[in-house]
Amino acid sequence: MKYNFDEVIDRSGNRAAKYDERRKNFGTDDVIPLWIADMDFRTAQPIIDACKAKAEEGIWGYTSRPDSYFEAYASWQKRRNGWSIDTSLCSWSLGVVPALAALIKLFTGPNDKVLIQPPVYPEFYEVTEMVGRRVAENNMVQTENGWEVDFEDFERKAKDPLVKMFILCSPHNPLGKVWAREELERMLDICFANGVLVVSDEIHSDLIFHGKKHIPTAMVSEEAKSRVISCISGTKTFNLAGLQASTTVFPNMELKQIFDHYWSAMDIHRNNAFSSVAMEAAFNEGEEWLEQVLEYISGNFDYIQDYCAKYIPEIKPSVPDATYLVWLDCRALGMDDETLKEFMIRKAKLGMNPGSSFTRSLTGFMRLNAACPRPVIKKAMEQLRDAVSDLRGSKPCMS
């Protein structure tokens, strides 16, 4: 079927955090919300149908997890990425972030460090520090070829005996970087040589553009297959984050059992009634929807890039090869982070993620969520153009 992604859906009355938490995050409701990473699109019809059928049953007691659940994950990964998952090594979790928090707590000690690559998903900082560990930063470096790893620094950090875990963001959020095999191999070789456990967050791995190809970290080598923990889900792919479900794929049963025991001790080990059927429907019947939404979001990227080049040259969008998140370089506006954030809220009336949330070393960036109808993107770009034009002290160009 053909999906209509141009439809602007009013989410302000459906308990959507993206809308209801605007005042909490931006001090006002008068912003277009382009922040938290979910889509403003209805999900695939087969998923809606599966959830409707479950709702009609009218009984939502404790939910079992049939073999078909992890088999749907495995079939999807095999079909999309050529990755053969052993379903006996799969564990359910509430989400990738709760899984990461548990992995850090279980497989590092109180004085240990966790290696991350800023600018990166803020929860990598937060979950590490909230469970009492320290962050080791291997800052990504911007070059004429895009954002790259400082491998000299990476190896130096990995050699620190207190660094016990590396959390890889693959693909990278917010840079939208799809890792090349050579980059993955080099990072893994360094980690394995220094006894650093690798955890790969691959929640955005289905959202790939521009002919790129995601390589599951566990597929990079035979050693990776036996040493990498992978966190995957369909929640970003199919806009199901509110259903809270992810899968952690372990390299061996010993690590899996430690993880499972941790959650079982809190009696957290079951899907809710709707996430169970939604995930299966997504992986088994949602591919047509995904291909259409990827094409639409790619069009949004093109629109943002062309609009900024023509009307707002001070702002340089880094069009991503993965995720639906655009990293905006606003340094030419000459503002510090707090001033830039206030400018976007008060003048442009846009609710975006400040770049300072993703890094402790860079200034002058914002993250824009482009997974929304094109009319919303157009309005947002017009408001940004007008705000920057006022900053210049001249009238805006007319589109």
Beta strands, then each sheet from edge to edge (+ up, - down):
strand 1: 32-33
strand 2: 90-93
strand 3: 113-116
strand 4: 134-137
strand 5: 141-143
strand 6: 146-148
strand 7: 163-169
strand 8: 197-201
strand 9: 228-232
strand 10: 246-249
strand 11: 316-318
strand 12: 325-329
strand 13: 350-351
strand 14: 353-354
strand 15: 365-369
sheet 1: 1+ 13+
sheet 2: 2+ 10- 9+ 8+ 7+ 3+ 4+
sheet 3: 5+ 6-
sheet 4: 11+ 12- 15+ 14-
end
